[in-house]
Amino acid sequence: MAEVVEVENVETQGCEFISEKMLEAQRKDLCKELEKHPCLWETCGPEYKNKPRRSRALDELCQKFNISPSCLKKQLHSLRTALTREVKKETTEGQQSRWKFYTALSYMKDDVVRSLKAKEETEWTEEETEQLIEFYKQNDQLWNHHLTSYRDRNLRDLNFKKLCEILPNRSQDDVKKQWSSLKTIFYRELKREEDTKVSGAGTDTAYFSQWRYFKAMMFIKGSDDVDPAVTALATADEKENERPAKKTKADKLREMDEIKFDFFKEAVKCLQSPAAASQENNDSISLFVKSLESQLRRFSGRQLAIAKKRINDVIFDLEMECYVPQGTLAPTSTCSSLSTGLNAFNPQAPVTSLNSDNFNWS
């Protein structure tokens, strides 16, 4: 146990000596060592995007200078930024740099110059930016969300083609990125102005944007506000074109559980109210029909047919009485004997045929 504690103490003591800062002498030595690891600074080199190679180089320098990886990355960024600034001064103003690490990092100068040239080629000029803003201002279907033509893709593509003809050195992606950048800067500056315009605040504390294109971009103010009508139409179209998602096994099981639960609820309701159901069905007619049903089930074949015929004849006679005019006598029918036969319920008796001679209409 003692050996383990001693090892842990040694490891923790070693971690305490890792510094987060570098002395001037260490920075000079770092500049010399960086020349041996072009994967950390040569942006055009083949190993610059090789992450395992860069990681090994960082670990090696961290161990040599006894600093943390975060501290080393900050030092590399600081040195590269300062060298870029000095190279710009030397190329534009023609002044020789007096920076103390300029000579030690001279091997990095060519890569910095190449990076600056590449940035100049992709950087937008003032004239190009002004042409872009003016084109968007004249074609509000490219930025105004409230217009129905804003969602017309064919019209948007046509406008982008026209814009690329005006700016031949810019692609459609370049145009979109630049416009997005301009919008971001404009709304950031606008928010700063509106936040400082508080009631009671003096003009000295108010913020007024000094951005070059702030006034030129003012025409898009409020364009990002959501239009409820357009949003509702868009969501409706999206829902119509949306394919139904496949149900997972868990979803199917959940639906089955819900169906079972509803079934059990209905069953419980039926069990809780048997008395009400029996009261509804226990009237005199229902009881008579039930007793008649039990008697009919004892017959079969010819007997059942005769019983049905006689019952129907009795019902027919009773219905006919409803159509006799008032003041006249109801027709006397030999079928009245059927009631007696029905009470005796003898299906073996012969069936009396019904015709007009059987009725006395006097």
C-alpha positions in Angstrom: 0.0 0.0 0.0 2.9 2.3 0.8 4.4 1.9 -2.7 1.1 2.8 -4.3 0.7 6.0 -2.2 4.3 7.0 -3.1 3.6 6.6 -6.8 0.4 8.6 -6.6 2.2 11.4 -4.7 4.9 11.5 -7.4 2.3 11.7 -10.1 0.4 14.5 -8.4 3.6 16.3 -7.7 4.5 16.1 -11.4 1.1 17.5 -12.4 1.7 20.5 -10.1 4.8 21.6 -12.0 2.9 21.9 -15.3 2.9 25.6 -16.0 0.2 27.6 -17.7 2.6 30.4 -18.7 5.9 30.6 -20.6 8.9 32.8 -20.0 10.5 34.8 -22.8 13.4 32.4 -23.1 11.0 29.5 -23.4 9.1 31.2 -26.1 12.3 31.7 -28.1 13.1 28.0 -27.7 9.5 27.1 -28.7 10.0 29.2 -32.0 13.0 27.1 -32.8 11.3 23.8 -32.0 8.2 24.6 -34.1 10.4 24.5 -37.2 10.8 20.8 -36.7 7.0 20.3 -36.6 5.5 21.9 -39.8 2.3 20.0 -39.2 1.4 22.6 -36.5 1.8 25.7 -38.6 2.1 25.0 -42.3 -1.5 25.3 -43.5 -0.7 24.3 -47.0 1.3 21.3 -46.0 0.2 17.7 -46.4 0.4 16.9 -42.7 -1.5 19.9 -41.4 -4.8 18.0 -41.4 -3.3 14.8 -40.1 -4.8 14.8 -36.6 -2.8 11.9 -35.1 0.5 13.5 -36.4 -0.5 16.9 -34.9 -1.5 15.3 -31.6 1.9 13.5 -31.3 3.7 16.8 -32.0 1.7 18.7 -29.4 2.4 16.0 -26.8 6.1 16.1 -27.5 6.3 19.9 -27.1 4.2 19.8 -23.9 6.6 17.3 -22.3 9.7 19.2 -23.4 8.5 22.6 -22.1 6.4 21.1 -19.2 3.3 23.0 -20.2 -0.3 22.0 -20.7 -1.8 21.5 -24.2 -4.1 24.4 -23.8 -1.2 26.7 -22.9 0.8 25.5 -25.9 -2.1 26.1 -28.3 -2.5 29.6 -27.0 1.1 30.3 -27.5 1.0 29.0 -31.1 -2.1 31.1 -31.9 -0.5 34.2 -30.3 2.8 33.8 -32.2 1.0 33.2 -35.6 -1.3 36.2 -35.1 1.6 38.5 -34.2 3.6 37.3 -37.2 0.7 37.9 -39.6 0.3 41.4 -38.3 4.0 42.2 -38.8 4.0 40.7 -42.3 1.0 42.9 -43.2 2.9 46.0 -42.0 6.0 45.0 -43.9 4.1 44.5 -47.2 1.8 47.5 -47.0 3.9 50.1 -45.2 7.3 48.8 -46.2 8.6 49.0 -42.6 11.1 46.5 -41.3 9.6 44.7 -38.3 11.2 45.1 -34.9 9.3 42.4 -33.2 11.7 40.3 -31.1 10.4 36.9 -32.5 10.2 38.0 -36.1 13.6 36.5 -37.1 13.0 33.3 -35.1 9.8 32.7 -37.0 11.1 33.6 -40.5 10.5 30.0 -41.7 6.8 30.6 -41.2 6.7 33.8 -43.3 6.0 32.2 -46.7 3.0 30.3 -45.3 1.6 33.4 -43.8 1.9 35.3 -47.1 0.2 32.5 -49.0 -2.7 32.6 -46.4 -3.0 36.3 -46.8 -3.2 36.1 -50.6 -5.9 33.4 -50.4 -7.9 35.5 -48.0 -7.7 38.5 -50.3 -9.0 36.5 -53.2 -12.0 35.3 -51.2 -12.6 38.6 -49.4 -15.4 40.8 -50.7 -14.5 44.3 -51.8 -16.7 47.3 -50.9 -18.0 47.6 -54.5 -19.0 43.9 -54.6 -20.8 44.2 -51.2 -22.6 47.4 -52.3 -23.8 45.6 -55.5 -25.0 42.7 -53.5 -27.0 44.9 -51.1 -28.5 46.9 -53.9 -29.6 43.7 -55.8 -31.3 42.3 -52.7 -33.0 45.6 -52.1 -34.5 45.6 -55.6 -35.5 41.9 -55.3 -37.4 41.6 -52.1 -38.6 38.1 -52.8 -35.0 37.0 -51.8 -35.3 38.2 -48.2 -38.9 39.2 -47.4 -40.5 36.2 -45.7 -44.0 37.8 -45.8 -44.2 37.4 -49.6 -45.6 34.3 -51.2 -43.0 34.6 -54.0 -40.4 34.1 -51.3 -41.1 30.3 -51.5 -40.9 30.2 -55.3 -37.6 28.2 -55.8 -37.6 28.8 -59.6 -37.8 32.5 -59.1 -35.0 32.4 -56.5 -32.7 30.4 -58.7 -33.3 32.8 -61.6 -32.4 35.8 -59.4 -29.3 34.1 -58.1 -28.2 33.5 -61.7 -28.7 37.2 -62.5 -26.7 38.1 -59.4 -23.8 35.8 -60.3 -23.7 37.5 -63.7 -23.3 40.8 -62.0 -20.6 39.3 -59.7 -18.8 36.9 -62.1 -16.1 36.0 -59.5 -18.7 34.8 -56.9 -20.6 31.6 -56.9 -24.1 31.1 -55.5 -22.8 29.7 -52.3 -20.4 32.7 -51.9 -23.4 35.1 -52.3 -25.5 33.2 -49.7 -22.7 33.2 -47.2 -21.9 36.9 -47.7 -25.6 37.8 -47.3 -25.9 35.7 -44.2 -22.9 37.4 -42.7 -24.3 40.9 -43.5 -27.6 40.1 -42.0 -26.0 38.8 -38.8 -23.9 41.9 -38.4 -26.9 44.2 -39.1 -29.2 42.6 -36.5 -26.4 42.6 -34.0 -25.8 46.3 -34.4 -29.6 47.0 -34.5 -30.0 45.1 -31.2 -27.2 47.1 -29.6 -28.9 50.4 -30.6 -32.3 49.3 -29.4 -31.0 48.1 -26.1 -29.3 51.4 -25.3 -32.5 53.4 -26.2 -34.0 53.1 -22.8 -36.4 55.6 -21.5 -34.6 58.1 -19.3 -31.2 57.3 -20.8 -29.1 60.3 -22.1 -27.8 60.7 -25.6 -24.3 60.1 -24.3 -25.1 56.5 -23.3 -27.0 55.7 -26.5 -25.2 53.5 -29.0 -25.1 54.5 -32.7 -23.7 52.0 -35.1 -20.7 53.0 -37.1 -20.8 50.0 -39.3 -20.4 51.0 -42.9 -23.4 49.2 -44.3 -25.8 49.7 -41.4 -28.0 52.4 -43.2 -27.9 50.5 -46.5 -29.2 47.3 -44.8 -32.0 49.1 -43.0 -34.6 47.9 -45.6 -34.6 44.4 -44.1 -35.6 45.5 -40.7 -38.5 43.4 -39.5 -38.2 40.9 -42.3 -37.3 38.1 -40.0 -40.6 38.5 -38.1 -42.7 35.4 -38.5 -45.9 35.8 -40.6 -48.6 33.6 -39.0 -50.5 33.1 -42.3 -47.4 32.1 -44.2 -46.2 29.9 -41.4 -49.6 28.2 -41.1 -49.6 27.5 -44.9 -46.1 26.2 -44.8 -46.7 23.9 -41.9 -49.9 22.6 -43.6 -48.0 21.9 -46.8 -45.3 20.1 -44.9 -47.8 18.0 -43.1 -49.5 17.0 -46.4 -46.1 16.0 -47.9 -45.0 14.3 -44.8 -44.9 10.6 -44.9 -46.3 8.7 -41.9 -43.6 7.4 -39.7 -43.3 3.6 -39.3 -44.6 2.4 -36.0 -42.1 0.7 -33.7 -42.8 -2.4 -31.8 -43.1 -0.4 -28.6 -45.8 1.9 -30.2 -47.8 -1.1 -31.3 -47.7 -2.6 -27.8 -48.8 0.7 -26.4 -51.8 0.9 -28.7 -52.8 -2.6 -27.8 -52.6 -1.8 -24.1 -54.8 1.3 -24.7 -57.4 -0.8 -26.6 -57.4 -3.4 -23.8 -57.8 -0.7 -21.2 -60.8 0.8 -23.0 -62.4 -2.6 -23.4 -62.0 -3.3 -19.7 -63.5 0.1 -18.8 -66.6 -0.8 -20.9 -66.9 -4.2 -19.3 -66.7 -2.7 -15.8 -69.5 -0.2 -16.7 -71.7 -3.1 -17.9 -71.0 -5.1 -14.7 -71.7 -2.1 -12.5 -75.2 -1.5 -13.9 -77.0 -4.9 -14.5 -80.1 -3.8 -12.6 -80.8 -0.9 -15.0 -80.4 -3.1 -18.0 -82.7 -5.7 -16.6 -85.4 -3.1 -15.7 -85.4 -1.8 -19.3 -85.9 -5.3 -20.7 -88.4 -6.6 -18.1 -91.6 -4.9 -19.4 -94.8 -6.9 -20.2 -94.2 -7.2 -23.9 -90.6 -8.4 -23.5 -91.7 -11.0 -21.0 -94.5 -12.2 -23.3 -92.1 -12.5 -26.3 -89.6 -14.4 -24.2 -92.3 -16.9 -23.0 -93.5 -17.2 -26.6 -90.0 -17.8 -27.8 -89.5 -20.7 -25.3 -92.8 -22.3 -26.5 -91.9 -21.9 -30.2 -88.6 -23.5 -29.8 -90.4 -26.8 -28.9 -91.8 -27.1 -32.4 -90.1 -27.9 -35.6 -90.8 -28.2 -39.3 -94.5 -28.1 -40.1 -95.7 -27.3 -36.6 -93.4 -24.3 -36.4 -94.7 -23.0 -39.8 -98.3 -23.4 -38.7 -97.7 -21.6 -35.4 -96.0 -18.6 -37.2 -98.9 -18.5 -39.7 -101.6 -18.3 -37.0 -99.7 -15.7 -35.0 -99.3 -13.5 -38.1 -103.0 -13.9 -38.9 -104.0 -12.6 -35.4 -101.7 -9.6 -35.8 -103.1 -8.9 -39.3 -106.7 -8.9 -38.0 -105.8 -6.5 -35.2 -104.1 -4.2 -37.6 -107.0 -4.2 -40.0 -109.3 -3.0 -37.2 -107.3 0.2 -37.0 -108.3 1.0 -40.6 -112.1 0.6 -40.2 -113.9 4.0 -40.4 -115.7 5.3 -37.3 -119.4 4.4 -37.0 -119.0 1.1 -38.9 -118.7 -2.4 -37.5 -115.4 -4.2 -37.5 -115.4 -7.1 -39.9 -116.2 -10.4 -38.3 -113.8 -13.0 -39.4 -113.7 -16.7 -38.9 -110.1 -16.0 -38.1 -111.3 -15.0 -34.6 -111.3 -18.7 -33.9 -107.5 -18.4 -34.4 -107.2 -16.7 -31.1 -108.8 -19.7 -29.4 -106.5 -21.9 -31.4 -103.6 -19.7 -30.3 -104.5 -20.0 -26.7 -104.9 -23.8 -27.1 -101.7 -23.6 -29.2 -102.5 -26.8 -31.1 -100.3 -26.6 -34.3 -101.8 -29.9 -35.4 -105.1 -28.2 -36.3 -105.6 -27.5 -40.0 -104.8 -24.1 -41.4 -107.8 -22.0 -42.3 -107.3 -20.4 -45.7 -108.0 -16.7 -45.8 -110.2 -15.4 -48.6 -112.9 -12.7 -49.1 -115.7 -15.2 -48.3 -114.6 -15.7 -44.8 -115.4 -12.1 -43.8 -118.8 -10.6 -43.1 -118.7 -6.9 -44.0 -122.4 -6.2 -43.0 
